[in-house]
Amino acid sequence: MSSNQWIQTSRKIYSAFLALYPHEHRSEYGESMRQVFTDQCRSAYAQKGVLGLLALWLRTLPDLGYTALLEHLTSPSATWGLLEPVPNAPLPWKGVFLILLPGLVYLISQIAQLSGQPWYMTVYYRAAFFLIIPVLIVWAITRRFPLWGLIPLGLLYRLIQEIGYQLIVLQPDSFSSNPVLNQILTFTRLIQQNLWLLIIPIILAVVFLAWRAASRQKLSRTFWLWLGVYLLAVLTQVTGDTQAFLQHARQIAPNLSVTQHKMYLEFITNQIYEITSFLLLIFGGTLFTRRHGFFAILLPVGYILPMLVVGMPWYDLASNPLALIAVSAAVLGYRTLLSFVGPIWIARSGSLASKKRAVLVSTTLALGIHILMQFFPSLAYPIYEYQPSTFAVLLSEIELISGICLGVALYQETQPAADATHQQPQFSLEKA
C-alpha cells in the first residue's frame, strides 16, 4: 500500500469518527478538522511511516472521544432525550451514541494504556461515579430513568463493591480526616465485619423481586432452566472452594484453630455475598422493564464491562512482543465487543429475536476471551507462580453467562408501558 493510500484510508476512518460529534459541530468545523488530521498524517508518515500513523491514531482516539462527549454535553441544541424504546424500531443514532459513551470511556483509556499512558486504573475506579451524574440529573428533572443510564448504573453497581472493599479493608484510614465520610466508613466497616447484615436484606430483596416478576407474568421454562444452571454452578463452586480451603487449612494444622475457623466463615460469607448481589442485579433489572422492556439487559452488560481481561502487570510484557500483541488483541477485542458491537447491535435491532442474539453472541464471545486470558500468564510464562484451576475458572464464567441468560429469559417476558412520547400504543414483545 502506497503512502497516499495509507493517508487516504486514515482520512476516511477519521471522517467516519466525526459522526460522533453533534451535527452543528460537524457542519462548522468538520472540514477543517479533516484537513488538520490529513496534514498530521502526512507529517507522521514522512517521519516514521506506518508506525508514525499508528502512533498518531493512538493519540487521536482518546482526544476524539473526549471532545465528542464534551461537545454533546455543552452544545446549546443538545437534548438529553429519554430515549425509551419505540415499538419494533431501532433507536436513533444519537441515542445509540449516548448508550456507547460508558464503553467508549473504558475503551479509550485502555487504548491509552497500550500506548504507554498508565491512567486506565484511575478510569476503572472513578469513571462510573462521574458517568452516573448526568443520569441522575435527567432522572431528577424528568422523573423517568433514561434508557442510556442502564449501563452506567450497572457499572456503578459493580464498582461500589470493589471500591468499598478497597476503602474499608485495604485502606482503613482513607478519608479519616473527613468527619462525615469517616462516619459512613465506620458504619460500612461494621457491615464488612459481618456481611450477613447485608446478605439477609439482599436475599429478601431477591425473593421479593422474584415474587413480583412471577405475579406479573408467567415465567418461562427457559427462565427456570437458567436459574437452575446458575444455582447449580454457584453451589458447585462454593462446595469445591470449601473443600479446597479446609484441605489447605488441615495441612497446616490437623484441627482448625479459632483463627482458621473465623477465616473459613469469612471466606464462605464473601462468596455468598458475591453470589446473591449478582442475582439481585439480575432481578433488579425487572424494575426497568416496564419502561424499557428488553433493553433492561444493558444493566448486566454494564456490570461485566469493566472486568479486567488479564491480571498480569504491563511491565512484564515489555520484553515479550508476542505476549504484548496477544494481550493487546484480547483486551481490545473484549472492550470492542461490550463497548461497540453489543450495544450497537442491541440498539439498532428492530426485533426481540435480533436483540437476544446480539446480547448472547457479544457477551459469550467477550467472556470466552476472558476465560482464555485467565490461562495466558501460565502459558506465556511457564515459571509464572499462579496456575489457575480450569474447573474453577469455567465455573466462575458459567455463573456470569447463566446469570445473563437468566436476565434474557426474564426480561423478554415483559412489555414496556405505553408512553405518550411515543404516540404509539403499548406493544408486545415476541417470544423466542
LINDA-V924339 format. One record per helix or strand of 2 or more residues. SS is the DSSP state (~ for helix, > for strand). FROM is the first residue (numbers start at 1). TO is the last residue. If there is no record, write none. Layout:
ss=SS from=FROM to=TO
ss=SS from=FROM to=TO
This chain:
ss=~ from=3 to=20
ss=~ from=23 to=74
ss=~ from=93 to=114
ss=~ from=120 to=142
ss=~ from=149 to=170
ss=~ from=179 to=193
ss=~ from=196 to=216
ss=~ from=221 to=252
ss=~ from=258 to=287
ss=~ from=289 to=305
ss=~ from=314 to=317
ss=~ from=321 to=348
ss=~ from=352 to=374
ss=~ from=376 to=380
ss=~ from=390 to=411
